[in-house]
């Protein structure tokens, strides 16, 4: 999953957009279950650690998973996340 995210250039993007694109990319390459686990694990780590838990991040993750199941290339995923508001 980390290798999937490492392929992305997320510099300068909003946090929600990063979540959508990362979750969508993980969905495309590893499946929806892996993307769900990665998103929730990240937010649980934020809740219990120095990060900032965010329901908005979970919503962006959900949008990314949806986009990842409907789009099979990175450009379509980018457009889908944008259309979803991320």
C-alpha positions as CSV (number, residue, x, y, z in Angstrom):
1,X,0.0,0.0,0.0
2,X,2.8,2.4,0.9
3,X,4.4,1.8,-2.5
4,X,1.2,2.7,-4.2
5,X,1.1,6.0,-2.4
6,X,4.8,6.6,-3.0
7,X,4.1,6.8,-6.7
8,X,2.0,10.0,-6.2
9,X,3.1,13.6,-6.3
10,X,1.0,15.0,-3.4
11,X,3.1,18.1,-2.7
12,X,1.0,21.3,-2.5
13,X,-2.4,19.5,-2.4
14,X,-5.0,19.9,0.3
15,X,-5.2,17.2,2.9
16,X,-8.6,16.0,1.7
17,X,-7.3,15.8,-1.9
18,X,-4.3,13.8,-0.8
19,X,-6.6,11.4,1.1
20,X,-8.9,11.0,-2.0
21,X,-6.0,10.3,-4.4
22,X,-4.1,8.0,-2.0
23,X,-7.2,6.0,-1.2
24,X,-8.2,5.8,-4.9
25,X,-4.7,4.7,-5.9
26,X,-4.6,2.0,-3.2
27,X,-8.0,0.8,-4.3
28,X,-6.8,0.6,-7.9
29,X,-3.6,-1.3,-7.1
30,X,-4.4,-3.2,-3.9
31,X,-8.2,-3.4,-3.6
32,X,-10.9,-1.6,-1.7
33,X,-10.3,-3.5,1.6
34,X,-6.7,-2.5,1.7
35,X,-7.6,1.1,1.0
36,X,-10.3,1.0,3.8
37,X,-7.7,-0.4,6.2
38,X,-5.1,2.1,5.3
39,X,-7.4,5.1,5.7
40,X,-8.9,4.0,9.1
41,X,-5.4,3.0,10.4
42,X,-4.1,6.4,9.5
43,X,-6.9,8.2,11.3
44,X,-6.7,5.9,14.4
45,X,-3.0,6.7,14.6
46,X,-3.9,10.4,14.4
47,X,-6.4,9.9,17.2
48,X,-4.0,8.1,19.5
49,X,-0.8,10.0,18.5
50,X,0.4,13.4,17.6
51,X,-1.8,13.7,14.5
52,X,-5.2,15.3,14.1
53,X,-8.2,12.8,13.7
54,X,-10.6,14.0,11.0
55,X,-13.9,12.8,9.8
56,X,-13.4,14.8,6.7
57,X,-10.3,12.7,5.9
58,X,-12.5,9.6,6.2
59,X,-15.0,11.1,3.8
60,X,-12.3,11.9,1.3
61,X,-11.0,8.3,1.7
62,X,-14.4,7.0,0.9
63,X,-14.7,9.2,-2.2
64,X,-11.2,7.9,-3.2
65,X,-12.3,4.3,-2.9
66,X,-15.4,4.9,-5.0
67,X,-13.3,6.7,-7.6
68,X,-10.7,4.0,-7.6
69,X,-13.3,1.3,-8.3
70,X,-14.8,3.3,-11.2
71,X,-11.6,4.6,-12.8
72,X,-8.7,2.5,-14.0
73,X,-6.0,5.1,-14.7
74,X,-4.4,7.9,-12.7
75,X,-5.8,10.8,-14.8
76,X,-9.4,9.5,-14.5
77,X,-8.9,9.2,-10.7
78,X,-7.7,12.8,-10.5
79,X,-10.8,14.0,-12.4
80,X,-13.1,11.8,-10.3
81,X,-11.7,13.2,-7.0
82,X,-12.0,16.7,-8.3
83,X,-15.6,16.1,-9.3
84,X,-16.3,14.7,-5.8
85,X,-15.0,18.0,-4.3
86,X,-11.5,16.8,-3.5
